[in-house]
């Protein structure tokens, strides 16, 4: 009887169900384009993803140790040659990791690369009907502030650019992706906003925890959220699957006070007044004696933690790394 009932479903419903599965299977066979593939996060994503999907990378840098089945195009995403990839390949997804995070570059270079380059990428995604777009943003777009609630949801305002031009560019990229989400519903647009990423990545949180003596600000010991670089990769892979769209905060293990986080590194810490720290860090950064820029000081002063329940419930995301493994990852060799 159960078999008979199954065959008596309305033909329209049956056709839709079968057709939807066929579409999803077909999309899963199409290549994935990764911008910024030569960054540390891009390489880790490519090495995991290429076992299941055809991977195409775009980056101005060399890809040393590239697996032979990964195609790498050494081009600038702002150039016309980028369009050739979209024209020649029937892409199933684009993962945009190619965001410049170098505080030593000029504000103009940051803006033209991050914003103008991303606008060009959106044009190609729309023109060539790419069904999936993943944009790696950051929880930094919310901004560390004294009046922040304990946990910020995806609906919280993006106030992180008040003191740091690099974050203003990232906020603009995030908002362009949100606009694209509404303008082009045919493309499943996913925006991921991870907490502070720790690992072999050369970002401010990892650089801070690599300092020989780690500074804290007198009178401040905020709760800090971190996430292992490989948990970010797992979240991206989950989001590539057909059917997911929207904005998702991504967090790792439960947060800790900054002082305890530093203690897990095994490095000494020193407490200094804020007015001294800003000047000292600015001079050290200018002299290339430190890779931690002074505008990042608010992250060790105020709370900026995210609520990642949506990612856990919808994307089936769950961190695989505990807090000790996550902190130790900053000292992992490349």
N, C-alpha and C positions, 0 to 999 in steps of 0.2 A: 504493500500500500504506500509506503513512504517513497518508493521509487516512482510510483505513478503520480503522487502529489507533486513531486519535483518536476516532472515533465509537463504538468498542467499549469505551471506558472504562466502569466501573460507573456506572449512573445516579445512585447516591447521591453519588459523588465529583463527577460533572459538575454535579449540581444544587447541591452545596455550593459549588463553585468559582464558578459563575455567580451564585448568590445572594450570595456574599461580595462579588463585584465590584459587584453592584447596590446592596448596602448601603453600600459605600464611596462610590460615585458619589452616592448620595442624601445621605449625610452631608456630602459636600463642597459641596452646594448650600445647606445650612442656615446660618443666620446665626451669626456669632461675636460674643459679648459680651465687651467689654474693660472691666474696672474700672480706674479711674485713668487714663482715656483722655486727660485733659488734661495729664498730666505729659509731660515731654519725651520719655521713652521711649514712652509710650502714643501720643502723636501720630505718632511715626515709624513705629510698628507699624501704626497705623490707615491712614496714607497709603500704605503698601506693600500692606497686606492688602486694602483696599477695591477694588482693581483686579480681584481674583479672587473675593472673597467679600462677602456682605452684612455690614456691620459696624455693631454697635450699641454705643454707649459709655455708661458711667455714671461720673459725677464730680460733685462739688459745685461745681467751678469752671467758668468759661466756657471754651468751645472756640473761641477766635478763629481765623479762617481755616479753619474746618471745611469739608471737601468736602461738597457738597450731598447726596451720596448716603449720608452717614454720619449715622445717627440718634443724637442725644445727649440723654440724660436727666440733668438736673441734680438729682440726688437723693443722699441719704446711704444707703450700702449697709446701714446698720443699721435703716432705716425699712421699714414695711410696703409702701410703694409699690414697693420693689424686687421684691416677689413678683409684681406685676402684669406686669412685663416677662417673667418666666419663664412666666406663665400665658398671655400673649398671643402670645409668639414661640416657635416650635419650634426651640430653639437647638441648633446642632450642636457648639458648643464654648464654654467660658468661659475667658478668659485673665485671671488675677487679678494685676494690677499695682498695685491700690489699697492699698498698704501705706504707712503714714505713716512717714517718715524724718526728721521735724523734731525735732532734739534740744532745741529751745527749748520744745516742748510738754511738758506735765506727764506723769508716768509713768501716771497714771490715764487721761488722754485717749489716750495711745498704746495702752494695753491695751484699752480699750473699742472703739477704732476697729479696731486690728489683729486682736485675738483674737475679741472678741464679734462684730464685723462679719464675720469670716471664717467663724465657726461658723454664722451665719445664711446665708451664701452656700452653705456645704456642704449645709445643709438643703434649699435650693431646688434645687441640682444633683441631689440624690437624689430629691426629691419629683417633679420634672418630667423625670426620666430623661434628663438631659443626658449624651451619650456621651463627652465629652472635657472634662477639666479641666487647665489649665496653671497652675502656681503658680510665680511668679518669687521664689525665695528668694535666697540669697547664699552665697558661700564664707566670708563672715564668721561664719557659724554654727559653723564649726570652731574659730575663734579663733586669733590669733597667739600662739604659746607657745614658750618656749625649748627644750622637749622635742619639738616637732613633727618628724615625719619630713620628708624633702625634699619629697615629694608626698603629698597626702592623697587617698585614694579615697573613694567614696561611702559606704563602710561605717565611716568614721572617726567617733568620738564627737563630738557637738556641744557644744563647751566654750567657745564664744565669748561667753557671757553673764555671765561671772564679774564683769566690771567695768562693764558698760554695759547699762542696763535696756532700751534700744531693741533690742539684740540678743537679750535674753531673750524679748521679744515675738516677734521673727522666728523664733527657735528653736521657740517654741510653735506658731506658724503652720505651720512646716515639719513638726513632729511631728503636728499635726492632719491635715495633708495625707497623711502616711504612714499614719496610722490609717485615714483614709478610703479609701486605696488598698486596704487589706486588707478593710475592712468592705463595700466596694461594688465588687466586681470588674467589674460591668456598665459602670462608668465608667472609661475609660482616664485614669488620673491620672498626670501628668508633673510632677516637681519639678525645676526648673532652678536650679543653684547657680553663677552666674557669678563669675569673679574680679573684681577692682576695675574697675568700669565707668568709662571715660573718654569725655568728650564734652561737649555742651552741658548735660548733666544736672547738677543741683545737689546732688551727693552729696559725701561727705567726701573721697574720693580726687581728684576733679576740683577741688574747692575748695582742697585742699592744694596742688595743682600750679599754681593760679592766684595764690597768694600772691606779693606783690612780692618778698620775700626768703624763701626756702624753708628752714625749719629741718631740721637732721638732729641726731640724738642722738649725743653723744660716745661713740665706741667701738662704734657700731652702723652697719652698712651692709648690711641684709638684701636677699636676692633678692626681687624684687617681680614679681608677675604682674598684667597689666592686659588689658583687652579693650575694643575699640571698641564704642560704643553700637549701631552698625548690625550688628555681628556678633552681638550679643545678640538683636536683632530677627530676624536670619536663623535663629538657633537656635530661637526661639519659633515661627516659621513652619514650620520643619521638624517641630517637635514636634506641631503641630496636625494633621498628616496622620494618618489612621486607622492603627492598628496599633502605635503607640508608647505605652509606659507605663513608669513607674519613675523613678528619681533619676539625674540627669546633672550632673556637673561640667562647666562651660564655661570654657575659657580662650582667650586670644588668641595673640599672637606669643610666641616664647620669652622667658622672664623675664630681667630685668637687675638688677644691683645698684642700689639706690635712688639712689646718687650719679650713676650714668650716666643714670638716668631723669630726674632733675632737670636734668642738663646738657642733655638734649634739649629742654627747655622754653626754654632761652636765658636763664633767670632766675638770679640769684645765689643761692648757698646759704650758710648759716651753721651752724656746729656748736656746740651748747650742751649742757651737762650735763642729764641727765634730770630731776633734782630742781628745776632752774630752769625747764625747759621746761613742766612740768606746771602750775606756779603761774602763769607768764606767760600761757600759752594760756587757762587758766581765766579770768583777769582780762580778757584781750582778748575772749574769747567773751562774757563777761557784759556787757561794754561795747559789744558788737556791732561791735568793731573787727576781728573775725576770724570766719569761718564754719567753722573747723576746731575741733571740740570736743576738749578735753583727753583724754577716755577713748579717743580714736582713736590716741593716741601709741604704743600697743603695736604698731600696724600698721607703724610705721617703726622698730620696735625688734627684732621677732621675725619669723620666717618663717611664712607661711601660704599655701602654694601647693598647687594641686590637680592631680590626675591626671585628664585629660579623655579618656582613651582610649575609654571607653564611649560618650561622645557622638559621637566621630569614627567609631567602628565601627558603632554602631546607628542613630544619627540622621543619619549621613552629613554631620555638621557639620564645617566647616573654616573657619578665620578668613580673611577676605578682606583684612584691613588689617594692614600691617606695624607695627613698633614706632614708627617716626617719625610715620607718619600717625595712629596711635592717640594718641600724646602730643599732637600738634598739635591734635587734636580738642577739647581743653579750651578752646581759644581761638576755636572756631567761633562765629559769631554765631547767635543763636536764629532 
